[in-house]
Amino acid sequence: MSSNNTPQHILDLVPGSTAADWRRHNNGGGWVFHAARVDPTAFIGPDAVVAGNAEVRDNGVVRDHAVVTDHAIVCGRAIVAGHARVCGNAWIRDHAVVWGNAEVRDHAVVCDNGIVADHAVISGTATVGGLAKVSGSATVCDHARIGGFARVGDRAAVYGSAVIDGTAAVGGNAMIVWHAEIGGNAEIGGRAVIADNAVVGGAAKIADHAHVCGNARVGGFARIGGFAEVCGSANVRGNADIGGNAVVNGGDA
C-alpha cells in the first residue's frame, strides 16, 4: 500500500527521507520505511511507525502512535502501543507489552509477558520478563533483570546487575544497585537504597532513607526505616524492627 501524502513528522523520523521512502502497511495501514522489515502477518496501526532498519515479525503489533525504529525488533505476539518508543537494538518479544510513553532502547529486552508502561525507561542490556511490570517513571538499566511477578514503579531506579524477582515491589525513589537482589514478597520504598551484594527477601519492608548494603541479608518480616543502615555481613530476620539512625554491621538482628 503506497501513499504520496506522507506527513512531515513521519519524514522527520528518518532525516533526508522522502515520500518515496515510505509505504503504508497492508495490515493496519501504518507507516513503514523502505529499509524496515514488516511481515505481512504483523499489524501496524494507521498512526504507528516502523522506521530505520527495525523489524516487526510474526504477529507483532505496533499501534496507536508508537514508534519502532533503528534496529529494534518486535516479534511473537508482542505489542507496542500508545506513544511508546522502541529503538536502538531493543527486542520486544513473546507476549510482552510496551505502552504509554515508555521507552525501551539500547540492547534491552522485554519478553515473556513482561509489561513496560507509563514513562518507564528500560535501557542498556536490562531485561524485563516473566509477568513483571515496570511502570511510572521507573528506570531499569545496565544489566538489571526484572522477573517473576515483580513490580517496579514510581521513580525507582534499578541498575548495575541488580535482580528483582518473586512478587517483590519496588517504588518511591528507591534505588536497587550493583549486585543487589530483591525477592519473595519484599517491599522497597521511600528513598531506600539496596546496594552491593545485599539480598532482601521474605516479607521484609525497607523504607524511608534506609540503606542495606555490603553482604547484608534481610528477610522474614523485618522492617527497616528511618536512616538506619544494615551493612557488612549483617543478617536481619524474624520480626526485627530497625529505625532511627541505627547501624547494624555484621551478626544477627
N, C-alpha and C positions, 0 to 999 in steps of 0.2 A: 504494500500500500504506500503510495507516494503522496507528497504534498509540496506545493510551491509556496505555502504560506507559513513557513517556519518562523515562529516568534523570535524576537531578538534575544529574549532571556534564554532560549534554547541554544541559539548560535553562540552566545557568550560562554556557555559551558565548555566549549572547545574553541578557544581563541583562533580566529582565522578561518573557521569553518563557514561554509555557505549552505544555502538551502539544499543544494545538490548532494551534500554530505549526509543528509538526514532523511529518514523514512518513517512512516507510521507502521507499527507492528500490526499484522493481520488479526492477532488475538488480543483485542483490547484497545488498539488504536494509539498506544503510547509512542513516544519519540525514541528512535534508535539511531545512533551514529553509525556510519558505514563500517567503522573498524570494530564495532562491538559484535558479539555473538549472542543471538537470542534464538533459542529453539522454538519451533512452531507451537509446541505444547505449552510454552511459558505464557503467562498473562502479564501484559504491560498496560496499565490503565491509561486513559486518554490524556491525563496530565502528568504522568510519570515519565522518567527519562532514564535511558541506558546510554551512557556516553563513554568516551575513551575506548579502551580495549576491554571493557567489562564484559562479563558473560552471565546470562541468565539461562540456566539449563533446566531440562526436565519439566516439572510442573511448578517451577519457581514463580512467585508473584511479586510484581512491583506495581504499586497502585498509589492512588491519591496524588500527592506532589513529591513523592520520594524520588531520590536520585541515586543511581548506582553508576560509579564511574571509575576511571583509572584501570587497574587490573583486577578489580574486585569480582567475586563470583557469588552468585545466588543460585542454589540448586536444591534438589529434592523437592519438598513442598514448603520450603521456607517462604516467608512473607516479609517484604519491606514496604512500610506504609506510612501514612501521614506526611510529615515533612522530613522524614529520616534521610540520612545520607550515609552511604556505604562507599568507601573509597580506599585508595592505596591497594594493598593486596589482601584486603579483608575477605573472609569467607563466611557466608551465611548459608547454613545447610540443614538438611533433615527437615524438622518441623519448627525450626526457630522462627521467632518473630522480632522484628526491629521496627519500632513505630514512634509516633510523636515527633519530637525534634532530636531524637537520639542520633549519635554518630558512631560508626564503627570504622576504624581506619587502621593503617599500617598492615601488620600481619595478624591482626586479631581474628578470633573465630567465635561465632555464636552458633551452637549446634544443638542436636537432640531437640528438646522442647524449650530451650532457653529463651528468655524474653529480655529485651533491652528496650526501655521506654522513656518517655518524657524527654529530659535534656541530658540523659546519661551519655557518657563517652567511654568507649572501650578502645584501647589502643595498644601499641607495642605488639607483643605476641600473646596477650591475655586471652583467656578462654572463658566463655560463659556457656554452660551446658547443663545436662540433666533437666530438671524442672526449675532451675534457678531463675530469679528475676533481678535485674538491675534497673533502678528507676530514679525518679527525682533528678537531682543534678549530680549524682554519684559518678565517680571516676574509677575505672579499673584499668590499670596499665602495666607496663613491663611484662613480667612472666606470670602474673597473678592468675589464679584459677577460681572460678565460682561454680559450684556444682550442687548436686543433691537438690534439696528444696530451699536452698539458702535465699535470703533476701538482702539486697544491699540498696539503700535508698538515701533520701535526703541529700546531704552534701558529703557523704562519707567518701573516703579515698582508700583504695586497696592497690598496693603496688609492690615492687620487688618480686619475690617468688611466693608471696602470701597465698594461702588457701582458705576459702570459706566453703564449708560443706554442711551436710546434715540438714537440719531445719534452722540453722543459725540465722540471726537477724543483725544486721549492722546498719546503724543510721546516725542521725545527728551530724556532727562534724568529726566523727570518729575516724581514726587512721589505723589501718592494718598494714604493716610494712615488713619488708625484708623476708624472713622465712617463717613468719608467724602463721599459726593455724587456728582457725575458729571452727568448732563443730558442735555436735549434739544439738541442744536447744538453747545454746548460749545467746545472750543478747548484749550487744555492744552499742553504746550510745553516748550522748553528750559530746565532750571533746576528748574522750578516752583515746589512748594510744596503745596498741598492742604491737610489739616490735621484736626484732632479733629472732630467737628461736622459741619464743613463748608459745604455749598452747593453752587455749581456753575451750572447755567443753562442758558436758553435763548441762545443768540448767543455770549455770553461772551468769551473773549480770555485772557488767563493768560500765560505769557511767561517770558523769562529771568530768573532772580533769585527771582521772586515774591513769597510771601507767603500769603496764605489765610488760616486762622485758627480760633480757637475758635468756636463761633456760627455764624460766618460771613456768609452773603448771597451776592452772586454776580450774576447779571442777566442782562437782556436787551442786549445792545450792548457794555457793559462796556469793557474797555481794561485796564489790569493791567500788568505792566512790570517793568524793571529795578530791583531795590532791594526793591521795595515797599512792604509794609505789610498791609494786611487788617485783622483785628482781632476783638476780643471781640464780640459785637453784631452788628457790622457794617453791613450796608445794601447799597451795591453799585449797581446802576442800570442805566437805560437810556443809554446815550452816555458818561458816565463818563470815563475819561482817567487819570489813576493814574500811575505815574512812578517815576524815580529817587529814592530817599531814603524816600519817603513819607510814613507816618504811618497813617492809618485810624483805629481808635479804638472806635467803638460804633457810633451810629447815622447814618444818611443817607448821601450818597455822590453821 
